[in-house]
């Protein structure tokens, strides 16, 4: 099958020319998308044009938008090809691109991810970012992907309609891609690639605040919802201990009120679920009952039997159950 290398690029350095030259020598057709770079980079792009189909627009829209622009062009002009996406900063080798294309040629309905193993040369923020995103992805899908942020990805062109429908225009697009793939029964597999970080990854255009929010916004919203619901629950719990003189009764009353509040926020704001409300509310309250039983049992054991501080233990138990609750709500309750 013909191999197409799709490269989104924003204000690249001269290494891009060498990458395109090597790809061309290895019989790749190349689609290069200039994501609204400053005019002073035209000199580099002009040197690249002899190796590729060059697409550009004036305003910077983000990596996801650039990838979709290239995918749309490929979908309109090619049939039955293998597409590999690569970064323009030299983090990916042509050797790895060839290997991934060969593997995915034997796998239908598959997105093949280039897996960068952690090393001493990996910048701290990249190690931290990958660790957090790996955990967030596992909680959301139940699938273990080691390198969720890799830009080296190969797939057959029949997946392009799905990829064009994935939401996001910046770095969150690549995360949304692997979040949506399991829902469509698309396989995700990984292959080890060389780990390269030039100049401590100084060439990245990742905006720590903006792009981290876009990638993690669902979990950030869930944490905010949980914290707010916990505040409601905790205040009602404390008040209840004075009114009812019972840890168990106070915990039940507080949880019934706070869970109703939490369901409304999670359905309408966090997950924006459009499914059947009767179905989701039934599942939610089954989960709430389960969490309540576990929560109350642990409180009774640790406070009434072991004599630990009820206010501190309440916080510890809530933190532990938070992870379980997010994973179940994401995967089974608000999956629509």
Beta strands, then each sheet from edge to edge (+ up, - down):
strand 1: 2-9
strand 2: 29-35
strand 3: 53-57
strand 4: 81-86
strand 5: 110-116
strand 6: 153-156
strand 7: 187-193
sheet 1: 3+ 2+ 1+ 4+ 6- 5+ 7+
end
